[in-house]
Amino acid sequence: MQTTLMNTRGGQASTSCPTHTPVAVLPRNKRVMQRSLKRQGLVVTAFARVGAPIPARPKADDKEEELPLWQQSTESAVDDHRLRNPLQRMERMGTGWFGVICEYEGVLVQDTHDKHVEAWKRVSQECDLPRPLGHTFRRIKGVRDDVVVKRIFNWTQNPAMAMQIAQRKAQVYDQLLEGRQPAEMLEARQFLELLRKYSIPVALACALPSERLESGLTRTNLAKHFNAVVTAEDSGAQEVEYIYSFASQRIQRPPIRCVVVGESNTSVEAAHELGMKCIVVTGNKPVYDYSSADLVVRDLSYINMFNLKRLFSEEDLVQSRLVEEEEEEEDLDSESLDAQLADLDSGFDNNSPMDSMLATM
């Protein structure tokens, strides 16, 4: 139905639909305010006044929904997802990315274990201390002298007294050497040059005092082959594990990617405690005494890059956590399905009311 409107001026008639109403035109200042409010996300009417209060935004709930963190995908235990270069990640996961921690006596220079044993025996006689048993001398390799006094020989628990006994032992040891120094191993320089050729960082870990070690490295000219040197003064801990751990930090390699080259079972135990690999250089000693080592060689000439890389060839990969979550969801679905089937079976086994009625009839 249409209605007729008369024009007062011309007297002409026009038709219009009653469903449409004329739209009021806002002044310019009000239109500007409306557009600014729309940009802020606020809903206002077309006839909003300039002085009307602006409605505030609804406040968010205090307790927001905790979204699960994005899980980083790592391929192996030494993989670092923070590296943006895929070639660096590939190199890091390869078997050629590792570090070497070498001991001093028995590996790079000749072993003077007999001189150490004789010095301890003389100190025990001079200080009227119990004579150490024979098997205890096999545990003093790679251990600081003051730790030997307190933990292995159990002579005293006083740190000051233990330090005095250790200093006296060092004096007796120097007298037994008669001014001579242990000679360099023939294969030591060739082995260090091999590691330097393949850009493998090397750390020297030794329980000797820094003065004695620096004089030996200066005399043999081997200091340039080491990226880090750790002595008894660098680590105040009594265990050998802390010396190896500090050495791995100095060469910037994780413990699981470090190889310890030692000459005693103490080195093997300390390396395996940290997750490191261990190579024992036996020399003239029997090989069967070091069955727990990862690799046993007579001297350093038997060690090559193939043997070193082979130590990390059987490294376990890290399984993705997303796969584990999917397997857990499948297990839960299967368990719920089994429970539903069990409920149905129990319902069929029990007599329903209909069955009881049929039985009475």
C-alpha positions as a Markdown table, in Angstrom:
| # | Residue | x | y | z |
|---|---|---|---|---|
| 1 | Met | 0.0 | 0.0 | 0.0 |
| 2 | Gln | 1.4 | 3.4 | -1.1 |
| 3 | Thr | 0.6 | 6.8 | 0.4 |
| 4 | Thr | 0.4 | 10.0 | -1.6 |
| 5 | Leu | 2.2 | 13.1 | -0.5 |
| 6 | Met | 1.4 | 16.5 | -1.8 |
| 7 | Asn | 4.1 | 19.1 | -2.6 |
| 8 | Thr | 3.1 | 22.4 | -1.2 |
| 9 | Arg | 4.9 | 24.4 | -3.8 |
| 10 | Gly | 4.1 | 22.7 | -7.1 |
| 11 | Gly | 1.1 | 20.7 | -6.0 |
| 12 | Gln | 2.5 | 17.6 | -7.6 |
| 13 | Ala | 1.9 | 14.2 | -5.9 |
| 14 | Ser | 4.6 | 11.7 | -5.1 |
| 15 | Thr | 4.5 | 8.2 | -3.8 |
| 16 | Ser | 6.7 | 6.7 | -1.1 |
| 17 | Cys | 6.9 | 3.4 | 0.8 |
| 18 | Pro | 5.9 | 3.5 | 4.5 |
| 19 | Thr | 8.6 | 1.1 | 5.5 |
| 20 | His | 11.4 | 3.6 | 4.7 |
| 21 | Thr | 11.9 | 6.6 | 6.9 |
| 22 | Pro | 14.0 | 9.6 | 6.2 |
| 23 | Val | 17.6 | 9.5 | 7.6 |
| 24 | Ala | 18.7 | 12.4 | 9.8 |
| 25 | Val | 21.9 | 14.1 | 8.7 |
| 26 | Leu | 24.3 | 14.7 | 11.6 |
| 27 | Pro | 26.3 | 17.9 | 11.9 |
| 28 | Arg | 29.9 | 17.8 | 10.8 |
| 29 | Asn | 31.3 | 17.8 | 14.4 |
| 30 | Lys | 29.1 | 14.9 | 15.4 |
| 31 | Arg | 30.0 | 12.9 | 12.3 |
| 32 | Val | 33.7 | 13.3 | 13.1 |
| 33 | Met | 33.1 | 12.1 | 16.6 |
| 34 | Gln | 31.1 | 9.2 | 15.4 |
| 35 | Arg | 33.9 | 8.1 | 13.0 |
| 36 | Ser | 36.5 | 8.4 | 15.8 |
| 37 | Leu | 34.4 | 6.3 | 18.1 |
| 38 | Lys | 34.0 | 3.7 | 15.4 |
| 39 | Arg | 37.7 | 3.5 | 15.0 |
| 40 | Gln | 38.1 | 2.8 | 18.7 |
| 41 | Gly | 35.6 | -0.1 | 18.4 |
| 42 | Leu | 32.8 | 1.6 | 20.4 |
| 43 | Val | 29.2 | 1.3 | 19.3 |
| 44 | Val | 27.2 | 4.6 | 19.4 |
| 45 | Thr | 23.9 | 5.6 | 17.9 |
| 46 | Ala | 23.4 | 7.9 | 15.0 |
| 47 | Phe | 22.0 | 10.6 | 17.3 |
| 48 | Ala | 24.8 | 10.5 | 19.9 |
| 49 | Arg | 25.4 | 13.8 | 21.5 |
| 50 | Val | 28.8 | 15.4 | 21.9 |
| 51 | Gly | 28.7 | 15.6 | 25.6 |
| 52 | Ala | 27.4 | 12.0 | 26.1 |
| 53 | Pro | 29.7 | 9.8 | 28.1 |
| 54 | Ile | 31.7 | 7.2 | 26.1 |
| 55 | Pro | 31.0 | 3.7 | 27.2 |
| 56 | Ala | 34.1 | 1.9 | 28.5 |
| 57 | Arg | 35.5 | -1.3 | 27.0 |
| 58 | Pro | 34.5 | -4.5 | 28.6 |
| 59 | Lys | 37.2 | -5.8 | 30.9 |
| 60 | Ala | 38.8 | -9.1 | 30.2 |
| 61 | Asp | 38.5 | -11.9 | 32.6 |
| 62 | Asp | 41.2 | -12.2 | 35.2 |
| 63 | Lys | 41.6 | -15.9 | 34.6 |
| 64 | Glu | 42.7 | -16.3 | 31.0 |
| 65 | Glu | 42.8 | -19.6 | 29.3 |
| 66 | Glu | 46.4 | -21.0 | 29.4 |
| 67 | Leu | 47.5 | -21.9 | 25.9 |
| 68 | Pro | 49.9 | -24.8 | 25.5 |
| 69 | Leu | 53.5 | -23.8 | 24.8 |
| 70 | Trp | 54.9 | -24.5 | 21.4 |
| 71 | Gln | 57.1 | -27.6 | 21.7 |
| 72 | Gln | 60.4 | -27.3 | 20.0 |
| 73 | Ser | 61.4 | -30.3 | 17.8 |
| 74 | Thr | 64.9 | -31.6 | 18.5 |
| 75 | Glu | 66.5 | -34.4 | 16.6 |
| 76 | Ser | 69.2 | -35.4 | 19.1 |
| 77 | Ala | 70.4 | -34.7 | 22.6 |
| 78 | Val | 72.9 | -32.1 | 21.3 |
| 79 | Asp | 70.6 | -30.4 | 18.9 |
| 80 | Asp | 69.9 | -26.7 | 19.5 |
| 81 | His | 66.7 | -25.4 | 18.0 |
| 82 | Arg | 67.8 | -21.8 | 18.7 |
| 83 | Leu | 70.3 | -22.0 | 15.8 |
| 84 | Arg | 68.8 | -20.4 | 12.8 |
| 85 | Asn | 71.3 | -21.9 | 10.3 |
| 86 | Pro | 70.3 | -25.4 | 9.3 |
| 87 | Leu | 73.9 | -26.2 | 8.3 |
| 88 | Gln | 75.1 | -25.4 | 11.8 |
| 89 | Arg | 72.4 | -27.7 | 13.3 |
| 90 | Met | 73.5 | -30.5 | 10.9 |
| 91 | Glu | 77.1 | -30.1 | 11.8 |
| 92 | Arg | 76.2 | -30.1 | 15.5 |
| 93 | Met | 74.4 | -33.4 | 15.2 |
| 94 | Gly | 77.2 | -35.0 | 13.2 |
| 95 | Thr | 79.7 | -37.4 | 14.7 |
| 96 | Gly | 82.6 | -35.0 | 14.0 |
| 97 | Trp | 81.3 | -32.4 | 16.5 |
| 98 | Phe | 82.9 | -33.2 | 19.9 |
| 99 | Gly | 85.7 | -32.2 | 22.2 |
| 100 | Val | 88.6 | -34.0 | 23.8 |
| 101 | Ile | 89.8 | -33.8 | 27.4 |
| 102 | Cys | 93.4 | -35.1 | 27.9 |
| 103 | Glu | 95.2 | -35.9 | 31.1 |
| 104 | Tyr | 98.9 | -35.1 | 31.5 |
| 105 | Glu | 100.9 | -37.9 | 33.1 |
| 106 | Gly | 100.7 | -41.2 | 31.4 |
| 107 | Val | 99.1 | -39.7 | 28.2 |
| 108 | Leu | 101.2 | -36.8 | 27.0 |
| 109 | Val | 104.3 | -37.4 | 29.1 |
| 110 | Gln | 105.7 | -40.5 | 30.7 |
| 111 | Asp | 104.1 | -41.8 | 33.8 |
| 112 | Thr | 105.9 | -41.2 | 37.1 |
| 113 | His | 103.5 | -43.2 | 39.3 |
| 114 | Asp | 106.4 | -45.1 | 41.0 |
| 115 | Lys | 107.9 | -41.8 | 42.1 |
| 116 | His | 104.6 | -40.7 | 43.6 |
| 117 | Val | 104.2 | -44.0 | 45.5 |
| 118 | Glu | 107.7 | -43.7 | 46.9 |
| 119 | Ala | 107.1 | -40.1 | 48.0 |
| 120 | Trp | 103.9 | -41.1 | 49.9 |
| 121 | Lys | 105.8 | -43.9 | 51.6 |
| 122 | Arg | 108.5 | -41.6 | 52.8 |
| 123 | Val | 106.0 | -39.0 | 54.0 |
| 124 | Ser | 104.2 | -41.7 | 56.0 |
| 125 | Gln | 107.5 | -42.6 | 57.7 |
| 126 | Glu | 108.5 | -39.1 | 58.5 |
| 127 | Cys | 105.1 | -38.0 | 59.9 |
| 128 | Asp | 104.6 | -41.3 | 61.7 |
| 129 | Leu | 101.4 | -42.0 | 59.8 |
| 130 | Pro | 99.9 | -45.5 | 58.9 |
| 131 | Arg | 101.5 | -47.0 | 55.9 |
| 132 | Pro | 99.0 | -47.1 | 53.0 |
| 133 | Leu | 98.0 | -50.4 | 51.6 |
| 134 | Gly | 99.1 | -51.5 | 48.2 |
| 135 | His | 95.7 | -51.4 | 46.5 |
| 136 | Thr | 95.1 | -47.8 | 47.7 |
| 137 | Phe | 97.9 | -46.5 | 45.5 |
| 138 | Arg | 95.9 | -47.5 | 42.4 |
| 139 | Arg | 93.3 | -44.9 | 43.3 |
| 140 | Ile | 95.6 | -41.9 | 43.6 |
| 141 | Lys | 95.9 | -41.3 | 39.9 |
| 142 | Gly | 94.3 | -38.0 | 38.8 |
| 143 | Val | 93.4 | -37.0 | 42.4 |
| 144 | Arg | 94.8 | -33.9 | 44.2 |
| 145 | Asp | 97.3 | -34.7 | 47.0 |
| 146 | Asp | 95.2 | -33.1 | 49.7 |
| 147 | Val | 92.2 | -35.2 | 48.6 |
| 148 | Val | 94.4 | -38.3 | 48.7 |
| 149 | Val | 95.4 | -37.5 | 52.3 |
| 150 | Lys | 91.8 | -37.0 | 53.5 |
| 151 | Arg | 89.7 | -39.5 | 51.4 |
| 152 | Ile | 92.0 | -42.3 | 50.2 |
| 153 | Phe | 94.6 | -42.6 | 53.0 |
| 154 | Asn | 92.3 | -41.2 | 55.8 |
| 155 | Trp | 95.2 | -39.7 | 57.6 |
| 156 | Thr | 93.4 | -36.6 | 58.7 |
| 157 | Gln | 90.2 | -34.6 | 58.1 |
| 158 | Asn | 91.8 | -31.2 | 59.0 |
| 159 | Pro | 92.2 | -29.2 | 55.7 |
| 160 | Ala | 95.3 | -27.3 | 57.0 |
| 161 | Met | 97.0 | -30.5 | 58.2 |
| 162 | Ala | 96.2 | -32.2 | 54.9 |
| 163 | Met | 97.6 | -29.3 | 52.9 |
| 164 | Gln | 100.9 | -29.4 | 54.9 |
| 165 | Ile | 101.3 | -33.1 | 54.3 |
| 166 | Ala | 100.6 | -32.6 | 50.5 |
| 167 | Gln | 103.3 | -29.8 | 50.4 |
| 168 | Arg | 105.8 | -32.1 | 52.1 |
| 169 | Lys | 105.0 | -34.9 | 49.6 |
| 170 | Ala | 105.6 | -32.5 | 46.7 |
| 171 | Gln | 109.0 | -31.6 | 48.1 |
| 172 | Val | 109.9 | -35.3 | 48.4 |
| 173 | Tyr | 108.7 | -36.0 | 44.9 |
| 174 | Asp | 111.0 | -33.2 | 43.5 |
| 175 | Gln | 113.9 | -34.7 | 45.4 |
| 176 | Leu | 113.2 | -38.1 | 43.9 |
| 177 | Leu | 113.1 | -36.7 | 40.4 |
| 178 | Glu | 116.6 | -35.1 | 41.0 |
| 179 | Gly | 115.8 | -32.1 | 38.7 |
| 180 | Arg | 114.6 | -34.2 | 35.8 |
| 181 | Gln | 111.2 | -33.9 | 34.2 |
| 182 | Pro | 109.0 | -36.6 | 32.6 |
| 183 | Ala | 109.8 | -37.0 | 28.9 |
| 184 | Glu | 107.2 | -36.3 | 26.2 |
| 185 | Met | 105.4 | -39.2 | 24.6 |
| 186 | Leu | 106.5 | -39.8 | 21.0 |
| 187 | Glu | 102.9 | -40.0 | 19.8 |
| 188 | Ala | 101.5 | -37.0 | 21.7 |
| 189 | Arg | 102.4 | -34.3 | 19.3 |
| 190 | Gln | 101.1 | -36.2 | 16.3 |
| 191 | Phe | 97.8 | -36.8 | 18.1 |
| 192 | Leu | 97.3 | -33.2 | 19.1 |
| 193 | Glu | 98.1 | -32.0 | 15.5 |
| 194 | Leu | 95.5 | -34.4 | 14.2 |
| 195 | Leu | 92.8 | -32.9 | 16.5 |
| 196 | Arg | 93.9 | -29.4 | 15.5 |
| 197 | Lys | 93.7 | -30.3 | 11.8 |
| 198 | Tyr | 90.0 | -31.2 | 12.2 |
| 199 | Ser | 89.2 | -28.2 | 14.4 |
| 200 | Ile | 88.4 | -30.2 | 17.5 |
| 201 | Pro | 88.8 | -28.3 | 20.8 |
| 202 | Val | 91.2 | -29.9 | 23.3 |
| 203 | Ala | 91.3 | -29.2 | 27.0 |
| 204 | Leu | 94.1 | -30.3 | 29.4 |
| 205 | Ala | 92.7 | -31.5 | 32.8 |
| 206 | Cys | 95.3 | -32.3 | 35.5 |
| 207 | Ala | 95.3 | -32.4 | 39.3 |
| 208 | Leu | 98.9 | -31.1 | 39.5 |
| 209 | Pro | 99.6 | -27.5 | 40.6 |
| 210 | Ser | 99.6 | -24.9 | 37.9 |
| 211 | Glu | 103.3 | -24.0 | 38.4 |
| 212 | Arg | 104.4 | -27.5 | 37.8 |
| 213 | Leu | 102.1 | -27.9 | 34.8 |
| 214 | Glu | 103.1 | -24.7 | 33.1 |
| 215 | Ser | 106.8 | -25.4 | 33.4 |
| 216 | Gly | 106.2 | -28.8 | 31.8 |
| 217 | Leu | 104.1 | -27.4 | 28.9 |
| 218 | Thr | 106.7 | -24.7 | 28.3 |
| 219 | Arg | 109.5 | -27.2 | 28.2 |
| 220 | Thr | 107.7 | -29.5 | 25.8 |
| 221 | Asn | 106.2 | -26.7 | 23.7 |
| 222 | Leu | 102.7 | -28.3 | 23.8 |
| 223 | Ala | 100.7 | -25.3 | 25.2 |
| 224 | Lys | 99.7 | -24.0 | 21.8 |
| 225 | His | 97.7 | -27.2 | 21.1 |
| 226 | Phe | 95.2 | -26.7 | 24.0 |
| 227 | Asn | 92.2 | -24.5 | 23.9 |
| 228 | Ala | 91.9 | -24.6 | 27.7 |
| 229 | Val | 94.0 | -25.8 | 30.7 |
| 230 | Val | 92.4 | -26.8 | 34.0 |
| 231 | Thr | 94.6 | -27.4 | 37.0 |
| 232 | Ala | 94.0 | -28.1 | 40.7 |
| 233 | Glu | 93.6 | -24.4 | 41.5 |
| 234 | Asp | 90.8 | -23.9 | 38.9 |
| 235 | Ser | 88.4 | -26.3 | 40.6 |
| 236 | Gly | 88.1 | -26.3 | 44.3 |
| 237 | Ala | 86.0 | -29.5 | 44.3 |
| 238 | Gln | 87.5 | -32.7 | 45.5 |
| 239 | Glu | 86.0 | -35.0 | 42.9 |
| 240 | Val | 87.6 | -35.6 | 39.5 |
| 241 | Glu | 84.1 | -35.2 | 37.9 |
| 242 | Tyr | 84.1 | -31.4 | 38.6 |
| 243 | Ile | 87.5 | -31.0 | 36.8 |
| 244 | Tyr | 86.1 | -32.7 | 33.7 |
| 245 | Ser | 82.9 | -30.8 | 33.9 |
| 246 | Phe | 84.7 | -27.5 | 34.1 |
| 247 | Ala | 87.0 | -28.5 | 31.2 |
| 248 | Ser | 83.9 | -29.2 | 29.0 |
| 249 | Gln | 82.6 | -25.8 | 29.8 |
| 250 | Arg | 85.8 | -24.2 | 28.8 |
| 251 | Ile | 85.8 | -25.8 | 25.4 |
| 252 | Gln | 82.1 | -25.2 | 24.9 |
| 253 | Arg | 81.0 | -28.7 | 24.4 |
| 254 | Pro | 78.3 | -30.7 | 26.3 |
| 255 | Pro | 79.5 | -33.6 | 28.5 |
| 256 | Ile | 77.8 | -36.2 | 26.3 |
| 257 | Arg | 80.0 | -34.9 | 23.4 |
| 258 | Cys | 83.3 | -35.1 | 25.2 |
| 259 | Val | 86.0 | -37.8 | 25.1 |
| 260 | Val | 88.4 | -38.2 | 28.0 |
| 261 | Val | 91.8 | -39.6 | 27.2 |
| 262 | Gly | 93.1 | -41.0 | 30.5 |
| 263 | Glu | 95.3 | -43.8 | 31.9 |
| 264 | Ser | 93.4 | -45.1 | 34.9 |
| 265 | Asn | 90.1 | -46.5 | 36.1 |
| 266 | Thr | 89.5 | -43.3 | 38.0 |
| 267 | Ser | 89.2 | -41.5 | 34.7 |
| 268 | Val | 86.8 | -44.0 | 33.4 |
| 269 | Glu | 84.5 | -43.8 | 36.4 |
| 270 | Ala | 84.5 | -40.0 | 36.4 |
| 271 | Ala | 83.9 | -39.8 | 32.6 |
| 272 | His | 81.0 | -42.2 | 32.7 |
| 273 | Glu | 79.5 | -40.4 | 35.7 |
| 274 | Leu | 79.2 | -37.3 | 33.5 |
| 275 | Gly | 78.0 | -39.2 | 30.4 |
| 276 | Met | 81.4 | -38.7 | 28.6 |
| 277 | Lys | 83.3 | -41.3 | 26.6 |
| 278 | Cys | 86.6 | -42.5 | 27.8 |
| 279 | Ile | 89.7 | -43.8 | 26.1 |
| 280 | Val | 92.4 | -45.4 | 28.2 |
| 281 | Val | 96.1 | -45.4 | 27.2 |
| 282 | Thr | 97.5 | -48.5 | 28.9 |
| 283 | Gly | 101.2 | -48.4 | 27.8 |
| 284 | Asn | 102.8 | -51.5 | 29.4 |
| 285 | Lys | 99.9 | -52.3 | 31.7 |
| 286 | Pro | 97.5 | -55.2 | 31.1 |
| 287 | Val | 94.5 | -54.3 | 28.9 |
| 288 | Tyr | 92.0 | -56.4 | 30.8 |
| 289 | Asp | 92.1 | -54.1 | 33.8 |
| 290 | Tyr | 90.2 | -51.4 | 31.8 |
| 291 | Ser | 87.3 | -53.4 | 30.4 |
| 292 | Ser | 84.8 | -50.7 | 31.4 |
| 293 | Ala | 86.4 | -48.1 | 29.1 |
| 294 | Asp | 84.9 | -47.3 | 25.7 |
| 295 | Leu | 88.2 | -47.8 | 23.9 |
| 296 | Val | 91.6 | -49.2 | 25.1 |
| 297 | Val | 94.8 | -48.5 | 23.2 |
| 298 | Arg | 98.5 | -49.1 | 23.9 |
| 299 | Asp | 99.5 | -45.5 | 22.8 |
| 300 | Leu | 98.1 | -42.5 | 21.1 |
| 301 | Ser | 99.2 | -43.7 | 17.6 |
| 302 | Tyr | 96.2 | -46.1 | 17.6 |
| 303 | Ile | 93.7 | -43.3 | 17.9 |
| 304 | Asn | 92.4 | -41.8 | 14.6 |
| 305 | Met | 89.3 | -39.8 | 13.5 |
| 306 | Phe | 87.5 | -43.0 | 12.5 |
| 307 | Asn | 87.8 | -44.4 | 16.1 |
| 308 | Leu | 86.8 | -41.1 | 17.6 |
| 309 | Lys | 83.7 | -40.6 | 15.4 |
| 310 | Arg | 82.7 | -44.2 | 16.0 |
| 311 | Leu | 82.2 | -43.5 | 19.7 |
| 312 | Phe | 79.2 | -41.3 | 18.8 |
| 313 | Ser | 77.8 | -43.4 | 16.0 |
| 314 | Glu | 75.3 | -45.2 | 18.3 |
| 315 | Glu | 73.9 | -42.0 | 19.9 |
| 316 | Asp | 70.2 | -42.3 | 20.6 |
| 317 | Leu | 67.9 | -39.8 | 18.9 |
| 318 | Val | 65.3 | -37.9 | 20.7 |
| 319 | Gln | 61.7 | -39.0 | 19.9 |
| 320 | Ser | 59.2 | -36.2 | 19.1 |
| 321 | Arg | 56.8 | -35.3 | 21.9 |
| 322 | Leu | 54.0 | -34.8 | 19.5 |
| 323 | Val | 54.1 | -38.5 | 18.5 |
| 324 | Glu | 53.9 | -39.5 | 22.1 |
| 325 | Glu | 50.9 | -37.3 | 22.7 |
| 326 | Glu | 49.1 | -38.9 | 19.6 |
| 327 | Glu | 49.9 | -42.4 | 20.9 |
| 328 | Glu | 48.5 | -41.5 | 24.3 |
| 329 | Glu | 45.3 | -40.2 | 22.7 |
| 330 | Glu | 44.9 | -43.4 | 20.7 |
| 331 | Asp | 45.5 | -45.4 | 23.9 |
| 332 | Leu | 42.8 | -43.4 | 25.7 |
| 333 | Asp | 40.3 | -43.9 | 22.8 |
| 334 | Ser | 41.0 | -47.6 | 22.7 |
| 335 | Glu | 40.5 | -47.9 | 26.5 |
| 336 | Ser | 37.2 | -46.0 | 26.4 |
| 337 | Leu | 36.0 | -48.2 | 23.5 |
| 338 | Asp | 36.9 | -51.3 | 25.5 |
| 339 | Ala | 35.0 | -50.0 | 28.5 |
| 340 | Gln | 31.9 | -49.4 | 26.4 |
| 341 | Leu | 32.1 | -52.9 | 25.0 |
| 342 | Ala | 32.5 | -54.3 | 28.4 |
| 343 | Asp | 29.4 | -52.4 | 29.6 |
| 344 | Leu | 27.4 | -53.8 | 26.7 |
| 345 | Asp | 28.6 | -57.3 | 27.5 |
| 346 | Ser | 27.6 | -57.0 | 31.1 |
| 347 | Gly | 24.2 | -55.7 | 30.1 |
| 348 | Phe | 23.5 | -58.7 | 27.9 |
| 349 | Asp | 24.6 | -61.1 | 30.6 |
| 350 | Asn | 22.3 | -59.7 | 33.2 |
| 351 | Asn | 18.6 | -60.7 | 33.0 |
| 352 | Ser | 16.5 | -57.7 | 31.8 |
| 353 | Pro | 12.9 | -57.1 | 33.1 |
| 354 | Met | 11.5 | -58.3 | 29.7 |
| 355 | Asp | 13.3 | -61.6 | 30.1 |
| 356 | Ser | 12.0 | -62.1 | 33.6 |
| 357 | Met | 8.4 | -61.5 | 32.4 |
| 358 | Leu | 8.8 | -64.0 | 29.6 |
| 359 | Ala | 10.2 | -66.5 | 32.0 |
| 360 | Thr | 7.2 | -66.2 | 34.3 |
| 361 | Met | 4.8 | -66.7 | 31.4 |
